[in-house]
Amino acid sequence: MESTTGNFKQNASKALADDKLKAALEKLSEGFPAKRREAAARLPEFEALRDQARDIKTHVLANLDFYLEQFEARVIEAGGTVHWCRTAAEARSTILRISRNAGAKTVTKSKSMISEEIAINDHLEHHGIQPVETDLGEYIIQLRHEPPSHIIAPAIHLSKEQVAETFRKNHTHLAPERSLKEPRALLEEARDELRQKFLSADVGLTGANMLIAETGSIVLVTNEGNADLTYSLPNTHIVIASLEKIVPTLEDATTLLRVLARSATGQDISVYTTFCTGPKRPDDLDGPEDFHVVLLDNGRSKMLGGEFHDMLRCIRCGACLNHCPVYKAIGGHAYGWVYSGPMGAVLIPNLIGMDEAKHLPNASTLCGKCENVCPVRIPLPRMLRSWRKQQFETDKRSTIGRKTLRAWAFMAARPWLYRLGVAPVITVLAALGRKRGRFRRLPLVGGWTQNRDLPAPQGGTFVARWNRGERP
Amino acid sequence: MSDARSEILGAVREALSKTAGKSPNLQGASHVEANSRLVDHPVNLIPARGRLGKKARVDLFIREAERVNATVARVSSTEGVPREVARFLAKNNLPMTLKIAPETSEDTIPWTEQPLLKVEEGRADGTEHASVTRAFAGVAETGTLVVLSGPGNPTTLNFLPSSHVCVVQASDITGDYEEVWARLRAEKSDGDTGDFLPRTVNWITGPSRTADIEQTLLLGAHGPQRLHIVIVDD
């Protein structure tokens, strides 16, 4: 996918001024976190399961080569094919080749972030094959030619009126006077439109929530059942997944499933969890004749063993987005690429480079909520700080920013100097601000005071007050 | 593509070997532990929620399934299934036609005792309103059905019709998912290859749903709008 990550600041400003988006994000931030809390409260073992989920993924990453080979061997034994792809371009041409060999005119798709990452839809379309997104949210944004704004709720930024407008514009064969006021009517219309696509598709393309090394199975998790219609009806099933999706056994997959939906939507488990192993068996009445797994690296092996190694534990639940004050203020599109929120801010620079993504690691308050809710306990704030440090070291910050930080570091390492410098400023600010109690504007920090007031200091510096014996 | 394969595996090995020893998390290339994990497939922490006697376990299964909008009925024997299914169809104003999985054919369920029911065997093609399949197991901890694909149980029947009836034996309702994996390994392992999984294992927890439009919960997104579970006591 083409990125607009470089324009993060403009994207964010635009998002902040968008009232419709604000309303949608408010709804999201009320919904998901409360449901996650309830689900966690219903399961006394939840925290212990998170520890185990983390340990399973850590163990997998330490043995990734072994598990990848085991997975491949089991897929082949089950009658499937594994295609290893280093880059997005390799994955695109592999999927196109398989689709052409299957004589495909239409490819139905169930939601997959990796397929967004490699921009497979544009590629297929360009070569005369029609890709059809079947997850309701993905279908809506495909009609609007937009990227997803949330990794598990791709159309979360839209109102039902906007969806109705999109359907009227695209479903021109339907009666223009039909009512599309209620979400139910919108769903029924999409269901009918997609029914025919499901039944006539030649290839079904799905992602995978997990790949199981023990059995060569791929795991699909949905609430709509669209993935199940995507793989069970066409003759060919293609799975696209990145390397780190591997888990050792069915039992390990089960542990991860116990934390996945609870962290994502607050369900105990999603409606449909599916384990597919190879193509259909000789006497089966339905299912695909051909089964392909496209295993994609696209930057993962570079992250392995490095500073961002732990990010490869991510199971894409979206909890860090749902709890992030920055995501809740600007939504997903501002991040400018496939991923968003804290996981996006860590992952995107790894995948598309720091030059393009330089703003993202700074788009965080480092409040730590993301790490607190992450089902596999990824230290997201630590990694955001790592990026900031690298930026500082490689000169990606402005000269003023660098000089200011240098000066601050110099002072901070010398407490006597720090106190000497700060005390008079505090005294002056306290005197000037005594009447109002706050400052509307201050020289040098106009950017900060543009959106908020600075409270006037009261009672001297912290150290002075501490020395006077004041205690909180 | 063998180039890509060796290059990716090479890059993975190199990254891991560099860090082996440096970090307690990365143990290097011996894979002894990993190999025994695959062979022994140890169970991890299992929530206590499902560890109940049979009666309480079935009750929990029903509560959890109803919590996620499934409907549940109990019949005292297989002979009671046709009448219960006819009642379900009538109650929802549905036509008295059914597409059933071969595994639930007349040999096992006496459909002809309900003369109004029109029953046809096979896979789904998108024209049917209601289907009947058989679950291999039920899982009490979340009210989940485990349905296996096979010649007797086509996958499409679970997803295409807007009403799905699933029959499960009370004695097949387990406390947790792990027990189902254990049963599959014990009962379905191929003597030659050791394979025990069918093409598809479907965990089904309630009817299809979406909240993609303004977070409004709607049932029946692409899969069935109604899931009716018939528990056969045994």
Interface residues (C-beta under 8 A of the other chain):
Chain A: A24 K27 L28 G31 L43 P44 E45 A48 L49 Q52 I56 T58 H59 L61 A62 N63 L64 D65 F66 Y67 L68 E69 Q70 E77 A78 H83 W84 C85 R86 E90 T94 T134 D135 L136 G137 I140 A153 P154 A155 I156 L158 S159 K160 V163 P183 R184 L186 L187 R191 L194 R195 F198 L199 A213 E214 T215 S217 N223 E224 G225 N226 D228 L229 Y231 S232 L233 L243 P248 T249 L250 E251 D252 T254 T255 L257 R258 T265 Q267 D268 I269 S270 V271 Y272 T273 T274 F275 C276 T277 G278 P279 K280 R281 D283 D284 L285 D286 G287 L295 D297 S301 K302 L304 G305 G306 H309
Chain B: M1 A4 R5 E7 I8 L9 A11 V12 R13 A15 L16 K18 T19 N25 L26 Q27 G28 A29 H31 E33 A34 N35 R37 L38 H41 P42 V43 N44 L45 P47 A48 R49 E64 V68 P102 G122 R123 A124 D125 G126 E141 T142 T144 S149 G150 P151 P154 T155 T156 N158 F159 L160 Y177 E178 W181 T193 D195 L197 P198 R199 T200 V201 N202 W203 I204 T205 G206 P207 S208 R209 T210 A211 D212 I213 E214 Q215 T216 L218 G220 A221 H222 G223 P224
